[in-house]
Amino acid sequence: FLVLVVYCLISSPMLLIVIAAAGGAAYVAARKNKDRKLSIAGHEITLPYQFRIISVCSVPFLFLAGASGAVFWVLGASIFCVTLHAAFYNYDALDIPEDREQLVGPIVEDV
Protein backbone atom coordinates (compact mmCIF):
# COMPACT_ATOMS: atom_id res chain seq x y z
CA PHE A 1 0.00 0.00 0.00
CA LEU A 2 2.73 2.44 0.95
CA VAL A 3 4.71 1.56 -2.16
CA LEU A 4 1.71 2.49 -4.32
CA VAL A 5 1.30 5.81 -2.47
CA VAL A 6 4.97 6.65 -2.97
CA TYR A 7 4.68 5.70 -6.66
CA CYS A 8 1.69 8.05 -7.06
CA LEU A 9 3.58 10.90 -5.43
CA ILE A 10 6.69 10.35 -7.55
CA SER A 11 4.75 9.99 -10.80
CA SER A 12 2.70 13.16 -10.18
CA PRO A 13 5.04 16.09 -9.52
CA MET A 14 2.18 18.60 -9.25
CA LEU A 15 0.62 16.56 -6.46
CA LEU A 16 3.98 16.43 -4.71
CA ILE A 17 4.34 20.22 -5.00
CA VAL A 18 0.87 20.85 -3.54
CA ILE A 19 1.48 18.48 -0.61
CA ALA A 20 4.89 20.07 0.04
CA ALA A 21 3.37 23.57 -0.07
CA ALA A 22 0.61 22.63 2.38
CA GLY A 23 3.14 20.99 4.69
CA GLY A 24 5.42 24.01 4.42
CA ALA A 25 2.56 26.36 5.24
CA ALA A 26 1.68 24.27 8.30
CA TYR A 27 5.33 24.28 9.39
CA VAL A 28 5.56 28.08 9.03
CA ALA A 29 2.30 28.53 10.94
CA ALA A 30 3.58 26.33 13.78
CA ARG A 31 6.92 28.18 13.95
CA LYS A 32 5.32 31.63 13.91
CA ASN A 33 2.73 30.59 16.49
CA LYS A 34 5.53 29.59 18.87
CA ASP A 35 7.01 33.12 18.80
CA ARG A 36 3.75 35.08 19.00
CA LYS A 37 0.08 34.32 18.54
CA LEU A 38 -1.73 35.34 15.37
CA SER A 39 -4.57 37.78 15.92
CA ILE A 40 -6.91 39.31 13.38
CA ALA A 41 -9.11 42.26 14.39
CA GLY A 42 -8.39 41.59 18.06
CA HIS A 43 -9.37 37.90 17.89
CA GLU A 44 -6.68 35.30 18.55
CA ILE A 45 -6.49 32.59 15.89
CA THR A 46 -5.44 29.30 17.50
CA LEU A 47 -2.98 26.92 15.88
CA PRO A 48 -5.54 24.14 15.19
CA TYR A 49 -7.76 26.71 13.46
CA GLN A 50 -4.79 27.84 11.35
CA PHE A 51 -4.14 24.23 10.37
CA ARG A 52 -7.81 23.87 9.45
CA ILE A 53 -7.62 26.96 7.23
CA ILE A 54 -4.49 25.63 5.52
CA SER A 55 -6.19 22.26 4.93
CA VAL A 56 -9.34 23.81 3.50
CA CYS A 57 -7.35 26.11 1.22
CA SER A 58 -5.23 23.22 -0.09
CA VAL A 59 -8.19 20.98 -1.05
CA PRO A 60 -8.96 22.75 -4.38
CA PHE A 61 -5.29 22.57 -5.35
CA LEU A 62 -5.21 18.87 -4.48
CA PHE A 63 -8.20 18.25 -6.75
CA LEU A 64 -6.52 20.23 -9.56
CA ALA A 65 -3.34 18.19 -9.08
CA GLY A 66 -5.28 14.93 -9.41
CA ALA A 67 -5.32 13.67 -5.83
CA SER A 68 -8.71 12.00 -6.23
CA GLY A 69 -7.45 9.96 -9.17
CA ALA A 70 -4.37 8.92 -7.22
CA VAL A 71 -6.44 7.89 -4.19
CA PHE A 72 -8.82 5.75 -6.24
CA TRP A 73 -5.93 4.26 -8.23
CA VAL A 74 -4.17 3.21 -5.02
CA LEU A 75 -7.41 1.78 -3.57
CA GLY A 76 -8.18 -0.13 -6.76
CA ALA A 77 -4.66 -1.53 -7.07
CA SER A 78 -4.67 -2.55 -3.39
CA ILE A 79 -8.02 -4.30 -3.70
CA PHE A 80 -6.77 -6.09 -6.83
CA CYS A 81 -3.61 -7.30 -5.03
CA VAL A 82 -5.55 -8.49 -1.99
CA THR A 83 -8.08 -10.32 -4.17
CA LEU A 84 -5.32 -11.91 -6.25
CA HIS A 85 -3.56 -13.10 -3.10
CA ALA A 86 -6.80 -14.50 -1.67
CA ALA A 87 -7.60 -16.32 -4.91
CA PHE A 88 -4.27 -18.15 -5.04
CA TYR A 89 -3.84 -18.76 -1.29
CA ASN A 90 -3.58 -22.51 -0.65
CA TYR A 91 -5.35 -23.07 2.66
CA ASP A 92 -5.13 -26.87 2.34
CA ALA A 93 -1.31 -26.78 2.42
CA LEU A 94 -1.26 -25.34 5.96
CA ASP A 95 -0.29 -27.69 8.76
CA ILE A 96 -3.29 -27.36 11.10
CA PRO A 97 -3.76 -29.73 14.06
CA GLU A 98 -6.76 -32.07 13.90
CA ASP A 99 -8.40 -30.62 17.03
CA ARG A 100 -8.80 -27.16 15.51
CA GLU A 101 -11.85 -26.46 13.38
CA GLN A 102 -11.47 -25.89 9.69
CA LEU A 103 -12.68 -22.71 8.07
CA VAL A 104 -14.93 -24.68 5.73
CA GLY A 105 -17.92 -26.83 6.54
CA PRO A 106 -21.51 -26.48 7.69
CA ILE A 107 -22.43 -23.28 9.48
CA VAL A 108 -25.41 -24.68 11.41
CA GLU A 109 -24.86 -27.47 13.96
CA ASP A 110 -27.47 -30.00 15.08
CA VAL A 111 -28.08 -29.69 18.80
C-alpha positions as CSV (number, residue, x, y, z in Angstrom):
1,F,0.0,0.0,0.0
2,L,2.7,2.4,1.0
3,V,4.7,1.6,-2.2
4,L,1.7,2.5,-4.3
5,V,1.3,5.8,-2.5
6,V,5.0,6.6,-3.0
7,Y,4.7,5.7,-6.7
8,C,1.7,8.0,-7.1
9,L,3.6,10.9,-5.4
10,I,6.7,10.4,-7.6
11,S,4.8,10.0,-10.8
12,S,2.7,13.2,-10.2
13,P,5.0,16.1,-9.5
14,M,2.2,18.6,-9.2
15,L,0.6,16.6,-6.5
16,L,4.0,16.4,-4.7
17,I,4.3,20.2,-5.0
18,V,0.9,20.8,-3.5
19,I,1.5,18.5,-0.6
20,A,4.9,20.1,0.0
21,A,3.4,23.6,-0.1
22,A,0.6,22.6,2.4
23,G,3.1,21.0,4.7
24,G,5.4,24.0,4.4
25,A,2.6,26.4,5.2
26,A,1.7,24.3,8.3
27,Y,5.3,24.3,9.4
28,V,5.6,28.1,9.0
29,A,2.3,28.5,10.9
30,A,3.6,26.3,13.8
31,R,6.9,28.2,13.9
32,K,5.3,31.6,13.9
33,N,2.7,30.6,16.5
34,K,5.5,29.6,18.9
35,D,7.0,33.1,18.8
36,R,3.8,35.1,19.0
37,K,0.1,34.3,18.5
38,L,-1.7,35.3,15.4
39,S,-4.6,37.8,15.9
40,I,-6.9,39.3,13.4
41,A,-9.1,42.3,14.4
42,G,-8.4,41.6,18.1
43,H,-9.4,37.9,17.9
44,E,-6.7,35.3,18.5
45,I,-6.5,32.6,15.9
46,T,-5.4,29.3,17.5
47,L,-3.0,26.9,15.9
48,P,-5.5,24.1,15.2
49,Y,-7.8,26.7,13.5
50,Q,-4.8,27.8,11.4
51,F,-4.1,24.2,10.4
52,R,-7.8,23.9,9.4
53,I,-7.6,27.0,7.2
54,I,-4.5,25.6,5.5
55,S,-6.2,22.3,4.9
56,V,-9.3,23.8,3.5
57,C,-7.4,26.1,1.2
58,S,-5.2,23.2,-0.1
59,V,-8.2,21.0,-1.1
60,P,-9.0,22.8,-4.4
61,F,-5.3,22.6,-5.4
62,L,-5.2,18.9,-4.5
63,F,-8.2,18.3,-6.8
64,L,-6.5,20.2,-9.6
65,A,-3.3,18.2,-9.1
66,G,-5.3,14.9,-9.4
67,A,-5.3,13.7,-5.8
68,S,-8.7,12.0,-6.2
69,G,-7.5,10.0,-9.2
70,A,-4.4,8.9,-7.2
71,V,-6.4,7.9,-4.2
72,F,-8.8,5.8,-6.2
73,W,-5.9,4.3,-8.2
74,V,-4.2,3.2,-5.0
75,L,-7.4,1.8,-3.6
76,G,-8.2,-0.1,-6.8
77,A,-4.7,-1.5,-7.1
78,S,-4.7,-2.5,-3.4
79,I,-8.0,-4.3,-3.7
80,F,-6.8,-6.1,-6.8
81,C,-3.6,-7.3,-5.0
82,V,-5.6,-8.5,-2.0
83,T,-8.1,-10.3,-4.2
84,L,-5.3,-11.9,-6.2
85,H,-3.6,-13.1,-3.1
86,A,-6.8,-14.5,-1.7
87,A,-7.6,-16.3,-4.9
88,F,-4.3,-18.1,-5.0
89,Y,-3.8,-18.8,-1.3
90,N,-3.6,-22.5,-0.6
91,Y,-5.3,-23.1,2.7
92,D,-5.1,-26.9,2.3
93,A,-1.3,-26.8,2.4
94,L,-1.3,-25.3,6.0
95,D,-0.3,-27.7,8.8
96,I,-3.3,-27.4,11.1
97,P,-3.8,-29.7,14.1
98,E,-6.8,-32.1,13.9
99,D,-8.4,-30.6,17.0
100,R,-8.8,-27.2,15.5
101,E,-11.9,-26.5,13.4
102,Q,-11.5,-25.9,9.7
103,L,-12.7,-22.7,8.1
104,V,-14.9,-24.7,5.7
105,G,-17.9,-26.8,6.5
106,P,-21.5,-26.5,7.7
107,I,-22.4,-23.3,9.5
108,V,-25.4,-24.7,11.4
109,E,-24.9,-27.5,14.0
110,D,-27.5,-30.0,15.1
111,V,-28.1,-29.7,18.8
